Amino acid sequence: MTKYNISLIPGDGIGPELMKSAKMLLEYMNDKTSVKFNLTEVDAGDYALAKFGKALPDFTLDAIKKSDACLKAPVGESAADVIIVLRRLFDLYANIRPAKSFPNIKSIAENVDLVTVRENTEDVYLGWEFYANTDTVVALRVISEKASRRIAEYAFKTAVMRGKKKKVVSVHKANVLRKSDGLFKNICREVSTKFPQIEYSELYVDACAMNLIRNPESFDVIVTTNLFGDILSDEAAQVVGGLGMGPAGNIGQNFSLFEPVHGAAFDIAGKNIANPSSIFLSIKMMFEWIAEKFRDPLLFTEAIRIETAITSLLKQNYKTIDIGGKLSTSEFTRMLIDFL
């Protein structure tokens, strides 16, 4: 029986509370199901910076390198020194952000089920900025054929695997950014010809932002560049009720990292009221990725069970205090595990 090595980053703010819930779920899986894990908790973020002088200590990196996947809770002010470094180090080229309507979660629309596939390694997020003179800063935007092609291919394969609306929309601003987004647009068009079963379309980023509000149910898979994807995926999360239900995957060829999309929420840290659904859904995504990589159907089954349990609890209006319910973080976690 295969045992998967999972590294855990508790992070800052509400992060340790969410990771405690995540560990309870993973330990339940270890004890009561046929899927098995070795769990290794490692330090990264504000706490690590204060204690060790580095937000991402060398010993943490060494432990993560030995794992099959990483589950990361929210990190505080040093987030960029953690997640961006890990994305670059492991070439986590695809940022995957589902946005789905759940029962009794206040949202703009009731039947949203989309995913944003965001290029995760280049664009202005490379941070290549410099002063052209004393009062002018220039930021360089990098869009490459290689990165555009592999994110486009990932998006179309995602649409095939989802098997729902079977639609991919490429989002860009090629009417203004004619060379950089022009390249991205052309590569997406080229890749689309390899997937005739998928309906392909294009939207300018401003029109996409508007349509996510006006008609979010029409979307299936959105593929776009790094900056646009960061903005649109947060908007999509708010459309379905906020970041508290939002998981994310940072996907690479041989390694991936999964995390809630929201921040460390220092204002409610330590109160045991934070909604852990985002980290549970991140575990669901992690299970799906490991299942595909290692061809383990048992993990696919457990991934489905996790989302089914969350949906069932929300249908009965069992929610944590931060989203208008009466349950603490630990109470919701125990109810989820009891349901499983």
C-alpha positions in Angstrom: 0.0 0.0 0.0 1.4 3.4 -1.0 2.0 6.0 1.6 2.1 9.5 0.3 4.5 12.1 1.9 2.7 15.4 2.6 4.4 18.5 3.9 2.3 20.9 5.9 2.8 24.7 6.3 0.7 26.0 9.2 1.4 29.6 8.3 0.2 32.6 10.3 -3.0 34.2 11.7 -5.8 31.7 11.3 -3.4 29.4 9.5 -2.5 27.2 12.5 -6.2 26.8 13.3 -7.0 25.7 9.7 -4.1 23.4 9.6 -5.2 21.8 12.9 -8.5 21.0 11.2 -6.7 19.7 8.1 -4.5 17.4 10.2 -7.6 16.0 11.9 -9.1 15.2 8.5 -5.9 13.7 7.1 -5.4 11.6 10.3 -9.0 10.4 10.1 -8.2 9.3 6.5 -5.0 7.5 7.8 -6.9 5.7 10.5 -10.2 4.9 8.9 -9.6 4.5 5.1 -7.3 2.8 2.7 -5.3 5.9 1.9 -2.2 6.6 3.9 0.1 9.5 4.5 3.3 10.6 6.2 2.7 14.1 7.5 5.5 16.5 8.1 4.8 19.9 9.5 7.3 22.7 8.6 7.7 26.3 9.4 7.3 29.1 6.9 5.9 32.7 7.0 6.0 35.5 9.6 6.6 33.1 12.5 9.5 31.5 10.7 10.9 34.9 9.8 10.8 36.0 13.4 12.2 32.8 14.8 14.8 31.8 12.2 15.5 35.0 10.2 14.0 33.6 7.0 10.4 33.3 5.9 11.3 30.0 4.1 14.2 28.4 6.0 16.5 25.9 4.3 15.4 23.0 6.4 11.8 23.7 5.5 12.7 23.7 1.8 14.6 20.4 2.3 11.5 18.8 3.9 9.2 20.1 1.1 11.5 18.7 -1.5 11.1 15.2 0.0 7.3 15.3 -0.1 4.9 14.3 -2.9 2.8 17.4 -2.3 2.5 20.3 0.1 -0.6 21.7 1.8 -0.1 25.3 2.9 -2.3 27.4 5.2 -2.4 31.2 4.8 0.8 33.2 5.5 1.0 36.8 6.7 3.1 39.7 5.5 5.9 37.4 4.2 3.6 35.6 1.9 5.5 36.7 -1.2 8.7 35.3 0.3 7.1 31.9 0.6 4.6 31.2 -2.1 6.4 33.0 -5.0 9.7 31.4 -4.1 8.0 27.9 -4.0 6.3 28.5 -7.3 9.5 29.4 -9.0 11.6 26.8 -7.3 9.3 23.9 -8.3 8.1 25.5 -11.5 4.5 25.4 -10.4 3.3 26.8 -13.7 -0.5 26.4 -13.4 -2.6 28.2 -10.7 -5.9 26.4 -10.5 -8.8 28.2 -8.8 -12.3 26.6 -8.8 -15.3 28.8 -8.0 -18.5 26.9 -7.2 -21.8 27.7 -5.6 -22.5 25.9 -2.3 -25.8 25.7 -0.4 -26.6 28.5 2.1 -23.6 30.5 1.1 -24.7 34.0 0.0 -23.7 34.5 -3.6 -24.6 36.4 -6.8 -25.7 33.3 -8.6 -26.7 29.8 -7.6 -25.4 27.5 -10.3 -21.8 28.7 -10.8 -19.2 26.0 -11.4 -16.1 27.3 -13.1 -12.4 27.1 -12.9 -9.7 29.8 -13.6 -6.5 28.3 -15.1 -3.9 31.0 -14.5 -0.3 31.1 -15.9 1.8 31.1 -12.7 5.4 31.8 -13.6 5.8 35.0 -15.6 4.0 38.3 -16.6 4.7 41.4 -14.4 4.8 39.1 -11.4 8.4 38.4 -12.2 9.0 41.7 -10.4 11.3 43.1 -13.1 10.9 46.8 -12.2 13.4 49.6 -12.3 13.6 53.4 -12.1 13.9 54.9 -15.6 14.6 58.2 -13.9 13.9 59.7 -10.5 10.2 59.8 -10.9 9.3 57.1 -13.3 9.3 53.3 -12.8 9.2 50.8 -15.6 7.8 47.2 -15.1 8.7 44.6 -17.6 6.0 42.1 -18.7 7.2 38.7 -19.9 4.9 36.5 -21.9 6.6 33.5 -23.6 5.4 30.9 -26.1 6.5 28.0 -23.8 4.5 29.2 -20.8 1.5 30.2 -22.9 1.4 26.8 -24.6 1.6 24.7 -21.5 -1.1 26.7 -19.7 -3.4 26.6 -22.7 -2.9 22.8 -23.0 -3.6 22.4 -19.2 -6.8 24.5 -19.6 -8.2 22.4 -22.5 -7.3 19.1 -20.7 -9.1 20.5 -17.6 -12.2 21.2 -19.7 -12.1 17.6 -21.1 -11.7 16.1 -17.6 -14.4 18.2 -16.1 -16.8 17.0 -18.8 -19.4 19.7 -18.0 -20.0 22.6 -20.4 -16.8 21.7 -22.3 -15.9 25.3 -22.9 -12.6 27.3 -22.7 -12.5 31.0 -22.9 -9.1 32.7 -23.4 -8.9 36.1 -21.6 -6.5 38.7 -22.7 -6.1 42.3 -23.8 -4.5 41.8 -27.2 -6.2 44.9 -28.7 -3.9 47.0 -26.5 -1.0 44.7 -25.5 -0.6 43.6 -29.1 2.7 41.7 -28.8 2.5 40.1 -25.4 -1.2 39.3 -25.2 -1.1 38.8 -29.0 1.3 36.0 -28.5 -0.8 34.5 -25.7 -4.0 34.8 -27.8 -2.4 33.1 -30.9 -1.0 30.2 -28.9 -4.4 29.6 -27.3 -6.0 29.6 -30.7 -3.5 27.1 -32.0 -3.9 24.8 -29.0 -7.7 24.9 -29.4 -7.5 23.2 -32.8 -6.2 20.1 -31.0 -9.4 19.9 -29.0 -12.3 20.1 -31.4 -14.7 18.7 -28.8 -14.2 21.8 -26.7 -16.0 25.1 -27.5 -13.4 27.8 -27.7 -13.9 31.6 -27.4 -12.0 34.7 -26.4 -12.8 37.7 -24.2 -11.0 40.9 -23.4 -10.2 41.0 -19.7 -12.6 43.9 -18.9 -15.5 42.2 -20.7 -14.7 39.0 -18.8 -14.8 40.9 -15.5 -18.2 42.3 -16.4 -19.6 38.9 -17.6 -18.4 37.2 -14.4 -20.9 39.5 -12.6 -23.6 39.5 -15.2 -23.7 35.8 -16.3 -21.2 33.7 -14.2 -23.1 30.5 -14.9 -22.0 30.6 -18.6 -18.3 30.0 -17.7 -16.6 26.7 -17.6 -12.8 27.1 -17.9 -11.1 30.5 -18.0 -7.5 30.5 -19.2 -5.4 33.7 -18.8 -2.1 35.3 -17.9 -0.7 35.7 -14.4 -1.9 39.2 -13.4 -5.3 38.9 -15.1 -5.8 35.5 -13.6 -5.0 36.7 -10.1 -7.7 39.4 -10.3 -10.4 37.4 -12.1 -10.1 34.4 -9.8 -10.7 36.6 -6.8 -13.7 38.1 -8.5 -15.0 34.7 -9.3 -14.6 33.6 -5.6 -16.6 36.7 -4.5 -19.3 35.8 -7.0 -19.9 32.5 -5.2 -19.8 34.0 -1.7 -16.2 34.9 -0.9 -12.7 33.6 -0.4 -13.6 31.4 2.5 -14.9 28.6 0.2 -12.0 29.0 -2.2 -9.3 26.4 -2.7 -6.3 26.6 -5.1 -3.7 24.4 -6.6 -0.2 25.4 -7.7 0.5 22.7 -10.2 3.9 21.5 -11.5 5.1 18.6 -13.6 6.3 16.5 -10.6 5.2 18.5 -7.5 2.2 20.6 -6.5 1.2 22.8 -3.6 -2.4 23.4 -2.5 -3.7 26.2 -0.3 -6.8 28.3 0.6 -6.9 31.4 -1.5 -7.7 33.8 1.4 -5.3 35.6 3.7 -4.2 35.0 7.3 -7.2 37.1 8.7 -5.3 38.2 11.8 -8.5 40.0 13.0 -10.1 36.6 13.8 -7.0 34.6 14.6 -7.2 32.6 17.8 -11.0 32.9 18.1 -11.8 29.4 16.6 -14.4 30.8 14.3 -12.8 30.6 10.9 -14.4 28.5 8.1 -12.1 25.6 7.3 -13.9 24.6 4.1 -11.3 26.3 2.0 -8.5 24.1 3.3 -10.7 21.0 3.2 -11.4 21.7 -0.5 -7.7 22.3 -1.0 -7.2 18.7 0.4 -9.8 17.5 -2.1 -7.8 19.1 -4.9 -4.6 17.6 -3.6 -6.1 14.2 -3.5 -7.3 14.5 -7.1 -3.8 15.6 -8.2 -2.0 12.7 -6.3 -4.7 10.3 -7.6 -3.9 11.2 -11.2 -0.2 11.3 -10.8 0.1 8.0 -9.0 -3.0 6.4 -10.7 -4.7 5.8 -7.4 -8.5 5.6 -7.7 -9.0 5.4 -3.9 -7.9 9.0 -3.6 -10.4 10.1 -6.2 -13.1 8.4 -4.1 -12.0 10.2 -1.0 -11.8 13.6 -2.8 -15.5 13.2 -3.8 -16.4 12.2 -0.3 -14.9 15.4 1.2 -16.8 17.7 -1.1 -20.0 15.7 -0.6 -19.6 16.1 3.2 -19.1 19.8 3.0 -22.1 20.3 0.7 -24.3 18.1 2.9 -23.4 20.1 6.0 -24.0 23.4 4.3 -27.4 22.2 3.0 -28.4 21.7 6.6 -27.1 25.2 7.3 -24.2 24.0 9.5 -21.7 26.9 9.2 -19.0 28.5 11.2 -19.4 31.8 13.0 -17.4 33.9 10.5 -19.9 33.1 7.7 -23.1 33.6 9.7 -23.4 30.3 11.4 -23.1 29.1 15.0 -20.3 26.6 14.9 -16.7 27.0 15.9 -13.9 25.9 13.5 -13.3 22.7 15.6 -17.1 21.9 15.8 -17.5 22.1 12.1 -14.4 20.0 11.6 -15.8 17.3 14.0 -19.1 17.3 12.2 -17.4 16.9 8.8 -15.4 13.9 10.1 -18.5 12.4 11.8 -20.3 12.7 8.4 -17.5 10.9 6.7 
